[in-house]
Amino acid sequence: MTNMLSGNSLIESLEISDDALSEISSILALRRNFSMSVYKDKCMKRRIAIRMRSCRCIDAAAYCNLLRQNEQELDLLKKNLTIHVSQFFRNPSLFEKLQTDVFPYLFREVAQERLMFWSLGCAGGEEAYSLGIILREYFARELQRIPTEIRASDIDADILQVAERAEYNEDRLKDLPDPIRERYFVRNGSRLRLSDKIRNMVTFHQRDIMTAEMFEMCQLALCRNTLIYFTRPDQEKILRGITHILPAGGILVLGKSETLVGDVRGLFTTVCPVERIYRRL
Ligand SMILES: C[S@@+](CC[C@H](N)C(=O)[O-])C[C@H]1O[C@@H](n2cnc3c(N)ncnc32)[C@H](O)[C@@H]1O
């Protein structure tokens, strides 16, 4: 297996030359009628490197070979190149459920001395900050009793910088109720800057979700709209990894179009099928 990555090197180590990029671009144009030309090369290279790493390809030549032979990978790459990042309170009904059912349950029945929440595949941080807003708005008393940490991770260092900056275009806030928007955002030109009160509640980490079993233990794991970019065996691997970092009673939330696959199904009970909320047995 000389063309596979065995270690944990992150995407920065995967070089994609302009020639390789144009080869990948022609494969996608020919086989999927998809044009990469409207996107920035740097951004495309970063996203291709993420797929290369997920497929354990050691260089762009190996990845081009894979693309030529594997229809599923062509679809996954296309999806990955068109990722639409995130939004505050994306799928508002989920955040309502977290506020009314899940957080009270975690504080009441799961927390011992502290709680830890992880947003895995956090993109620009909107999901993790949304958790922070709910905590600050509705759980101030509980927070005094039980220190609660929010961690967020992504493989993409550039996206993590955006997350740490915490300045957003209007469209990212479209599901936010007005009072929340007024309390926690200030306008900075055409963008809206999140208040430090919430920013300081979240720490960001560059981590590969494929190694989730090595993350710190948490009582709530959100892994939304990220699994879909992986093949079924890798989805199973990721879910097995997450299983390792959730104690009994811990909660896992997936995206609306995602579900538990493989052996891990036996390790969770479904709390809310509509919102894809599962409890670790
Ligand atoms: C569509 S965004 C999901 C954002 C957020 N969870 C949500 O639901 O709104 C998917 C994120 O997964 C990240 N990602 C892709 N492969 C990853 C990997 N191997 N490890 C960690 N993050 C990864 C991408 O960089 C991207 O930011």
The ligand as an ORCA input file, in Angstrom:
! r2SCAN-3c Opt
* xyz 0 1
  C     -20.962     21.697      5.594
  S     -19.790     21.991      6.837
  C     -20.779     21.638      8.306
  C     -20.818     22.800      9.252
  C     -21.739     22.615     10.467
  N     -21.481     21.392     11.170
  C     -23.188     22.699     10.069
  O     -23.889     21.693     10.084
  O     -23.647     23.785      9.726
  C     -18.712     20.567      6.771
  C     -17.342     20.825      7.408
  O     -16.665     19.568      7.560
  C     -15.280     19.825      7.434
  N     -14.547     18.580      7.186
  C     -14.443     17.886      6.021
  N     -13.631     16.814      6.202
  C     -13.227     16.851      7.504
  C     -12.378     16.026      8.283
  N     -11.779     14.952      7.762
  N     -12.198     16.344      9.592
  C     -12.796     17.434     10.123
  N     -13.593     18.264      9.430
  C     -13.811     17.977      8.134
  C     -15.212     20.811      6.281
  O     -13.985     21.515      6.300
  C     -16.442     21.696      6.564
  O     -16.075     22.842      7.295
*
